[in-house]
Amino acid sequence: MATQAAPVAEPLPEPKKEVRKEPTLLGSWRISEMAQKGQVMPMPEGMQMTLTFAEGGTVSMSMSGGPTPEGHVRQGTFSYADGQVTISLDRETKTGKCTFEGSDRVTLEFDEVRMVLTRV
């Protein structure tokens, strides 16, 4: 009488490790709150301001509605590392703190200006 070998159990696949993605500035963001020197600056009625950060370190800031219904776009560059962001637009460069609140909200704090951005 031949004996059968016990079936060898296949090893279970290792559980997938969830890779936590770091939030990124890349993409389009609407400026939802702005303050200068601690004073909240409400947006003019109907005005929208958007920052778009692209691969390669370019940034554009578009403003539309409110007192400038025809819109206005400014082009520049940005860099981000270790919680610090540097944005250069029209010969003006500002470096400040960049704090993510999840992947859809970020606060940029410069010397005198604080902006809260929400992902578009």
Residue pairs with C-beta under 8 A, 6 or more apart in sequence:
21 103
23 100
23 102
23 103
23 106
24 103
25 53
25 78
25 80
25 85
25 98
25 106
26 53
26 54
26 55
27 52
27 53
27 119
27 120
28 50
28 51
28 52
28 119
28 120
29 50
29 51
29 52
29 53
29 106
29 117
29 118
29 119
29 120
30 48
30 49
30 50
30 117
30 118
30 119
30 120
31 43
31 49
31 50
31 51
31 115
31 116
31 117
32 116
32 117
32 118
33 40
33 114
33 115
33 116
34 40
34 41
34 43
34 113
34 114
34 115
34 116
35 41
35 113
35 114
36 112
36 113
36 114
37 112
43 49
43 66
44 65
44 66
44 67
45 66
46 65
46 66
47 63
47 64
47 65
47 66
47 67
47 68
48 62
48 63
48 64
48 65
49 61
49 62
49 63
50 61
50 62
50 120
51 59
51 60
51 61
51 117
52 59
52 60
52 61
52 62
53 59
53 78
54 60
57 77
57 78
57 79
58 75
58 76
58 77
58 78
59 75
59 76
59 77
59 78
59 87
59 89
60 73
60 74
60 75
60 76
61 73
61 74
61 76
61 89
62 71
62 72
62 73
62 74
63 71
63 72
63 73
64 70
64 71
64 72
65 71
74 89
74 90
75 89
76 87
76 88
76 89
76 90
77 87
77 88
78 85
78 86
78 87
78 88
79 85
79 86
80 86
80 98
83 97
83 98
83 99
84 95
84 96
84 97
84 98
85 95
85 96
85 97
85 98
85 108
86 93
86 94
86 95
87 93
87 94
87 108
88 94
94 110
94 111
94 113
95 110
96 108
96 109
96 110
96 111
97 107
97 108
97 109
98 106
98 107
98 108
98 109
99 106
99 107
99 109
100 106
101 107
103 119
104 118
104 119
105 116
105 117
105 118
105 119
106 116
106 117
107 114
107 115
107 116
107 117
108 114
108 115
108 117
